[in-house]
Amino acid sequence: MTALQLLRLYIFPKTVYVSEDRNLSVVDRIENGEPVRIFYHGRTRESGVYLDKQKRKHPLFKYMVMLKDICRKYDGLNHGLMIGGGGLVFTDIFLGINRSNTMTAVEMDYRCIDIAKKYFGISENDRLSIKCMPGEKYISNTAKQNMGAADKEKIFYDFVLYDAYVGDKIAGALITEDMLKMVRTIMSPDGILAINVINDPDGKVRMQTYLTEAFLKGIFRYTSLTRCANGGNSILLASDRKL
């Protein structure tokens, strides 16, 4: 972009999409001197990317930076499952870490999937599968399928990411004790579950996060909770491998 285009975008952010109910929108704007595209659900930032093609491979949101670091730190996280994810931006990040990586993304709002494809360049291919259904239904269906399948036909994930919200809280159906136990049954022995959680406005970790961590401690051998650099999010990890 030219300097004049950047100045114009700084002064007049450009709305490139808004849903009929006006709850969802995609806006091009300037943040920290960089042209970016942000997907909003109400006032909540769901996804974001740099508009500069050279920077698209770098995560814009701090919690995605942490998730990328986690996936690079631990070996063997090649087969991923993402529940939620808004504009599905993290699928591109995950697939870019290793050419052998594959991911299934599950999003219950078909509008988010359409936005991901049209405005964020996400497309299904032999490494990325996108499902439109509630995350808990997909987890339950996969667990039931595994129970009746031969070993070679069972589906196990090395990395499971929860990034699904109702408002500013993680979807409650995904973090019941029974559902978390079910998630464990579709994970590989060294698999990692990562849950992106939103902190209180003052940066404090919410009680819901601590309650979820308590459930996880009764299911997995190891857990960890780390606040992201911006303080707005934390990443809750659980695994049977040492974290």
C-alpha positions in Angstrom: 0.0 0.0 0.0 1.1 3.6 -0.7 1.5 6.1 2.1 -1.7 7.8 1.0 -3.6 4.5 1.1 -2.4 3.8 4.6 -3.3 7.2 5.8 -6.8 6.9 4.3 -7.3 3.5 5.9 -6.1 4.9 9.2 -8.6 7.8 9.1 -11.4 5.8 7.5 -11.4 2.0 8.4 -13.1 0.1 5.6 -16.0 -2.3 6.4 -15.8 -5.0 3.7 -18.6 -7.1 5.1 -21.5 -6.9 7.6 -24.1 -9.6 8.2 -27.8 -8.9 7.9 -28.3 -8.9 11.6 -25.2 -6.7 11.9 -23.6 -9.0 14.5 -20.8 -10.0 12.3 -18.4 -7.7 10.4 -15.1 -7.6 8.7 -13.1 -4.4 8.8 -9.8 -3.3 7.2 -8.0 -0.8 9.4 -4.6 0.3 10.7 -3.3 -1.2 14.0 0.1 -0.4 15.4 1.0 1.1 12.0 0.1 -2.0 10.1 -2.8 -2.6 7.7 -4.9 -5.5 9.1 -8.2 -7.2 8.5 -10.3 -8.0 11.6 -13.4 -10.2 11.9 -15.7 -9.0 14.6 -18.6 -10.7 16.4 -20.3 -7.7 17.9 -17.3 -5.9 19.5 -15.3 -9.1 20.1 -12.3 -9.6 17.8 -12.8 -13.1 16.4 -9.9 -13.3 13.9 -7.4 -11.1 12.3 -4.6 -11.1 9.7 -2.0 -8.7 8.3 -3.0 -7.4 4.8 0.6 -7.3 3.8 1.1 -10.7 2.0 4.7 -11.0 3.3 3.3 -10.9 6.9 0.3 -13.2 6.5 2.2 -16.1 7.9 2.8 -14.3 11.2 -0.1 -14.4 13.7 -1.7 -11.1 14.4 -3.3 -12.0 17.7 -1.1 -12.6 20.8 -2.9 -15.8 21.8 -2.2 -17.2 18.3 1.4 -16.4 18.7 1.5 -18.5 21.8 -0.4 -21.4 20.2 2.0 -21.4 17.3 4.9 -21.5 19.7 3.3 -24.4 21.5 2.8 -26.4 18.3 6.5 -25.8 17.4 7.8 -26.6 20.9 6.3 -30.1 21.2 7.1 -32.8 18.6 4.4 -34.8 16.9 1.6 -32.3 16.9 0.7 -33.0 13.2 -3.0 -34.0 13.2 -5.0 -31.1 14.6 -8.7 -30.5 15.5 -9.9 -26.9 16.0 -13.3 -26.3 17.6 -14.6 -22.8 16.7 -12.0 -20.3 15.5 -14.1 -17.6 13.9 -12.5 -16.8 10.6 -10.4 -20.0 10.8 -7.2 -18.1 10.6 -5.3 -20.5 12.8 -5.8 -23.3 10.3 -3.3 -21.5 8.0 -0.9 -21.0 10.8 -1.0 -24.7 11.9 -0.7 -26.0 8.4 2.3 -23.7 7.8 4.3 -25.1 10.7 4.9 -28.4 9.0 4.1 -29.7 5.6 2.8 -32.9 7.0 0.3 -31.2 9.3 -3.4 -31.7 8.7 -6.4 -30.2 10.4 -10.1 -30.6 10.9 -11.9 -27.3 11.7 -15.4 -27.5 13.2 -17.5 -24.3 13.3 -21.2 -24.3 14.0 -22.0 -21.0 12.2 -22.0 -21.4 8.5 -21.6 -17.6 8.1 -18.2 -17.8 9.8 -17.1 -20.5 7.4 -18.3 -18.3 4.4 -16.4 -15.3 5.9 -13.2 -17.5 6.4 -13.3 -18.5 2.7 -14.3 -15.2 1.1 -12.4 -12.7 3.3 -9.5 -14.7 4.8 -8.6 -16.9 1.9 -9.2 -20.2 3.8 -10.0 -23.1 1.5 -10.5 -26.9 2.0 -7.9 -29.2 0.5 -6.3 -32.5 1.2 -4.8 -31.1 4.4 -7.8 -29.1 5.7 -11.3 -30.3 6.3 -14.1 -27.9 7.5 -17.2 -29.2 9.2 -20.3 -27.1 10.0 -21.8 -28.4 13.3 -21.5 -27.9 17.0 -18.1 -28.9 18.3 -19.5 -31.1 21.1 -21.5 -33.1 18.4 -18.4 -33.7 16.3 -16.4 -34.8 19.4 -19.2 -37.1 20.5 -19.6 -38.6 17.0 -15.9 -39.2 16.6 -15.7 -40.9 20.0 -18.6 -43.2 19.2 -17.1 -44.0 15.8 -13.9 -45.0 17.4 -15.6 -47.3 19.7 -16.9 -49.5 16.9 -14.0 -49.1 14.4 -11.0 -51.2 13.8 -7.7 -49.8 15.1 -6.5 -48.6 11.7 -9.8 -46.8 11.1 -9.9 -44.9 14.4 -9.4 -41.1 14.4 -7.0 -39.6 16.9 -5.8 -36.0 17.1 -2.4 -34.9 18.3 -3.5 -31.3 19.0 -7.0 -30.2 19.9 -7.8 -26.5 20.1 -10.9 -25.1 21.8 -11.6 -21.6 20.4 -15.4 -21.5 20.6 -17.3 -18.8 22.5 -20.8 -17.7 23.5 -20.2 -14.0 23.9 -16.9 -13.7 25.8 -17.1 -17.1 27.5 -16.0 -20.5 26.3 -18.9 -22.5 25.1 -20.2 -24.3 28.2 -21.1 -27.6 26.5 -17.4 -28.1 25.6 -16.0 -27.9 29.1 -18.2 -30.1 31.1 -16.3 -32.9 32.8 -18.0 -35.6 30.6 -17.1 -33.7 27.4 -13.5 -33.2 28.5 -13.3 -36.9 29.2 -14.7 -37.6 25.8 -12.1 -35.4 24.2 -9.3 -37.4 25.8 -10.6 -40.6 24.0 -10.0 -39.0 20.6 -6.5 -37.8 21.4 -3.3 -39.6 20.7 -1.3 -40.8 23.8 1.0 -37.7 23.6 -1.7 -35.4 22.4 -2.3 -31.9 23.8 -5.5 -30.1 24.4 -5.3 -26.3 24.3 -8.1 -24.0 25.4 -8.1 -20.3 24.5 -9.8 -18.5 27.3 -10.6 -14.8 27.7 -9.5 -13.1 31.0 -11.4 -10.4 32.8 -11.0 -6.8 31.6 -8.4 -6.2 34.3 -6.4 -9.2 33.1 -7.3 -11.6 36.0 -8.0 -15.2 35.1 -11.7 -16.0 35.4 -13.3 -18.5 37.8 -14.6 -20.5 34.8 -11.0 -21.1 33.7 -10.0 -22.4 37.1 -13.0 -24.7 37.3 -12.1 -26.1 33.8 -8.5 -26.6 34.9 -9.8 -28.5 38.0 -11.7 -30.9 35.7 -8.6 -31.3 33.5 -6.4 -32.2 36.4 -8.7 -35.2 37.1 -8.5 -36.4 33.5 -4.9 -35.7 32.3 -1.5 -36.1 34.1 -0.3 -32.6 33.4 -1.9 -29.2 33.0 -0.6 -25.6 32.6 -2.1 -22.2 32.5 -0.3 -19.3 30.9 -1.4 -15.7 30.3 -0.7 -14.3 26.9 1.5 -11.2 26.4 -1.5 -8.9 26.0 -3.1 -10.1 29.2 -6.5 -10.4 27.5 -6.2 -14.2 27.0 -4.8 -17.2 28.6 -4.0 -20.6 27.2 -4.9 -23.7 29.3 -3.1 -26.8 28.3 -3.7 -30.5 29.3 -1.9 -33.6 28.3 -0.5 -36.9 29.5 2.9 -35.8 28.3 5.0 -33.5 30.4 4.2 -29.9 29.6 
